[in-house]
Amino acid sequence: MKNYTSLFCLTFIIVFSCNSYSQQSKINTADKKYDSYAYIDAIKTYERVAEKGYKSEDMFKKLGNSYYFNSEFDGAAKWYGELFGMNTNVEPEYYYRYAQSLKSTGQTDKANKILQEFNAKYKNDSRGKLYKDDVNYLDQIKANSGRYKIEDAGINSKYSDYGSFVYDNKIYFASARDTGNFSQRKHKWTGEYFTNLYFADVDPATHTSSKVNKIKSQINTKFHESSPVFTKDGKTVYFTRNNYVNGKKGKDDNKITLIKIYKASLENGKWTNIMALPFTSDNYSTAHPALSPDEKTLYFASDMPGTLGQSDIYKVSINSNDSFGSPENLGKTINTEGKETFPYVTSENEIYFASDGHPGLGGLDVFVGQLEDNGTVSGIQNLGSDINSPKDDFAYIIDPVSRLGYFSSNKDGGQGSDDIYKFLETRRLKCIQELNGIITDAETNIILPGTKVTLYDSQGGIKSNTISDSDGAYTFAVECGKTYNVRAEKQDYTTKEVSITIGKITGKTSLPIALDKSTCKVTIGDDLGKCFGIKMIYFDLDKSNIRTEAALDLEKILDVLNNNPTMKLDIRSHTDSRATYQYNEALSNRRAKSTIQWLVKNGIAPGRLTGKGYGETQLVNRCSDGVPCTEEEHQMNRRSEFIITAL
């Protein structure tokens, strides 16, 4: 190994010394292109240099990033692999990008190994925690798959088409297909033409699209436009555009033109009053707006100050006077150190979004979560492998009634670099389990039909109720991963409530419930203690004093005697087999007397009580002299019984 290392270093030094000036010049040129977001150009330069044997941590990072940011994960995996092969300490982001690239190329086992290293080294990164908490995430993805009928949307070109929205039987989307203008410019990052907004008519009955048309208005410019969303009255549109308005291009402190959310108004059939929303900035990006069903909240993606990762999902209130509140980050349950983007909100308070931070198949995957009343997002799930692929899948929209919708992807088999697909969801995603059980008598195990069973959520709200059938059985449909309380109520029985947390994968969860009788029918010769589940009054070894927990049970006996003044009891005390026969007999007598004295002290007439110690003559288990037993087994033999002798 040392010889190999020395030879490698020698070769590297010779080659580097001969070509250092020309190669460093190429690196500097590529760096300029990289920093100005000209990633397609940078890839060519970096690769030519790397092929000559030039190795650099910084170059491998930038080369890997160039592929990663263009969703070309084969190339990203190759160059990140070279980076990790240098055995250097790299930032946590590169562990995650490498793992995502490996997953996107089908190397799931290797990707999971990198994620394990990622989590071990960077315990505070939420993406590693999400992987650790859900190591079997592929099982959930598999369970969530097989729910869609998917086909080409019929509006794609050989260029990039993505980010759809349906309004008034038309589908609006972004496309880079415009090549007819001699002055049409290509974007250096992707090597494609800038995207503009297009539309096509959609037949509401067949869900098919007609000829594609470009929106002819001032909304489209020579730079990028994408992800439009219309208000219900059709008079306002929000959309994403490069920082460009009224012929002026805005730049951040690094002279880079970012993207902003714009708003336009429809007046006399023309889109006018195009302006950036007031919370946007030249120094950070805002993109991909989505309206809440009541149109009082706008959701969007941004890397503004306060962002947890590379981009987070935010919301902002839309006031009645058309002003806006302050943007609010949706929080750590949805946002990670990675990218969360392309939100979409339904009337069922579901939020769909794309993420490379939550466990997925690689690249961006589409997820769904539940918007709670307190503003948080819960129950986030991967939509499954019908929608998601090892590549980038995003811009998911759905009609919550018809379950028809669209999403965008650069998955294999498409016409262009990004394509729009239409789908029909044939089975709802919500992971549903069957919670079932049988209600029985705790003492006799007899089934209890006709028991009222109520299902409560974790906040105490009633979700459902039912009556146990002739077999004592009940069933509820419940959501995976949630915690519920189940309450069973029946006349003559004590109501019982049990908490249960449902598993995360579709299936069944069993919760049998045994009820104790609230009234106890007794007669002469019965043990009164059994009415209360008092199997024994415990004493410490070699002691006859009443223990604290024993006093609680004696209070129950006392209450019954006070409410049944003619009842009489014979109190029988027993010991374990340790110590001598004579000693145990004397000890049990003292314990019987101790129990009687406690009851007399608390108001019971002595004439109603008799008692005797039986020593070790009536053991309840095998623990006789010479038999090795645990302390718990011996404890079972140290007991008192309350036999009714008169009523």
PyMOL commands that set and color helices and strands:
alter all, ss='L'
color gray80, all
select helices_A, chain A and resi 2-35+39-51+57-69+73-85+92-104+108-121+126-133+137-143+528-532+548-563+581-601+606-608+631-637
alter helices_A, ss='H'
color red, helices_A
select strands_A, chain A and resi 148-152+161-167+170-175+196-202+209-214+225-230+236-242+244-245+248-249+259-267+270-276+286-291+297-302+312-317+328-329+340-345+350-355+365-371+377-382+393-398+404-409+419-425+432-441+452-457+462-467+473-479+483-489+496-501+508-510+513-515+568-574+609-613+639-646
alter strands_A, ss='S'
color yellow, strands_A
deselect
rebuild
show_as cartoon
